[in-house]
């Protein structure tokens, strides 16, 4: 009969007086019946009435007892508490505003960060059976990771039993020729099982079949929902129609669901079968990614073991030249693999924002304590008037919960803004950045944390109230304080200062790392350098010489552009995420055996090293003579020269690159940072592209200008298009942009840490100020007495300053111990500095000390102004 | 009237009210009186507890209420057993009998 409960309760709520009258009438009726019964036994009317009253007891008590039955009464009391709390808070607008804002900042920042971290680290991948999707990985003996090869994928798919399905994929950037304009798209070439491994299928049309994915199979494509809406007007008739990609006609066989999220390449908008040629030498090139769907009951560790033994066996049987003989094979959860790189940074940021939240709460707790002292008389009065201890505690809890709730609401607005800022700031490598938004999980998180804080904050003044003696408080009023709470408030300030120091040290270390990073010698001159990629697409370039001709004509055209002092082409561009590695096999010399090295290979046009400003150390650079007919020559980086030829002259030595060569070394050049500023992988070789047997379909242009590099871009692009207007020019960026992007992740972390540390610093300063100001106000009389007894203003100033700086000093000591432990969390993001970096620690201590001294000086100055005569009179 | 009157045993008030109302609809005082009479004064009903229990049983759907005008132009609230109330009475009676029998048997065994 929940229904009746609800209806009766609601009726009582909406018509309180009616409900009260009902109870009163019933009790009255009872009384009269009782009186009548007594009269019937022969008592006089007034005697009978008295006897009836005796029987009932306290009539008001009975009414209250009967009237207080029902859930609505609990609600009514709570509402009354809330109304009262709201009135109290309105009466102290300054306190309320500061508290709500502090809480809102802490809660908002925490919620925003949680909303970013949750989909990336904690939520499972957006697939039905996400926990069983695994990545298959290869690691070299030097610990680095290799891309997968089709040959190995093929063997795994044939032999492994741990997986329901395996899939291989690679990035693909086809140019879509449409009715209006050509557009370069991001896509993936995938094996037929790709979508089955992820556990998704097209929303309409069909999935790939094994018959699609064979050499010379049909050219078919599956579109993303986004591409289908953007380019094909969401027309279902697209199925079976043909679209033109890179000059080939592909039949559209399906469209993926709207909510399909491709975590492997978020930007991919279409898919086509891999259609690999196993007999081709490229089948053993490391440029694929392999994923698999684990059979149920098989653990990652078991699958890893099986894959390792198969991989090792294949290396034994086939000895593919492209493999490091000590290569290892392993399986990892796809989720863990995707987030491996960003996890330390995200956890550190989450930890930092939690510290900010704690500091905010400590600050609010301090404010509440100070307020509790002022309100002693009020509570003493209420206790004297009969309010129970429990009732007072409930009132305090209601007040703090109300504060937390208002703070939470404002905090959600802060979080909304914060999330937008986070997405705008987020580094390009962040996985699942599209999934960052405030959703139900985030809301529940914020709600939970707000309630917790509300309860925690309520407990402090409640304890304080519970321990107080109303008798004494009534006598003293609120003007003279009792000493006990001062120690608590002091401890809270010490905690605040300590936590702020931890955050400041962390951001200081990150700042120093970023400075060190930008001071790294990248090996070339990055200023006034414009870069872009030119891609060929069309069957006209199936002939390698046609591609070479196009690139060389385009280069000539670019060199004619006014403002261009030098220009060159390269197959891969430093700091652009290009990663083209080859095995370099040196021939055995008179003093040393043959040796293999993993090197970056740059296929360049003559003039590349001059344009980039990479210094020549020995021998000569590449020039126009090193054409297809000339002897094969190569330049090597100085690190490679040093490690291979520690004593001998490398000039004239020979090496092979993968299946090509041998090349004769004609020069040694400076080292270059290829993958990132932080990563030193200096072994590299340079050949002319015209001596390289495989034509590149995309080459990067580097252009040196004395002026503004970015401003030159339109003219350079026009020059390329003057040769062939159908070719895509993409990834236009100055080298300065690429440098910044290379450090984007660290900069992201640094920005957040700096914001948090500054907020912490301000809150800590506010805490110190609040405690000292409160203490000075409470000790006015004592200070007056001191002054009257002969203490100078300077003495009093020193007295208060000493009190504040002692707290600060204690906080710093605690903070230093905390920082030593906490900076372990950011060790992965440090570069060029060690955790106990003295510069950082000294700087932070100086900064914190200055700010704290400033915060102390205001109340100290106020104390020094105390007029002894007036204070003593006031007592 | 043998022995002193006691308060109603905890938890049996509901059963007594339901039983009393199974005879005819009654107002609060009538119920109290009837319980005292039938128990021959063994049980004395506290008015506050009784009226609160009536509210609870009404909300539980076992009783229906009706306001009637009394002779001296006052309102009196009458309670009547509903069909679910009657079922509740049966099951509580059965439960009570079972317990009493068990306790009686235990006491006898001890003697």
Interface residues (C-beta under 8 A of the other chain):
Chain A: X1 X4 X5 X8 X22 X23 X25 X26 X27 X28 X29 X30 X32 X33 X34 X37 X55 X56 X57 X61 X62 X65 X66 X69 X70
Chain B: X27 X28 X29 X30 X32 X33 X46 X47 X48 X49 X51 X52 X55 X56 X58 X59 X60 X61 X70 X72 X74 X75 X76 X77 X84
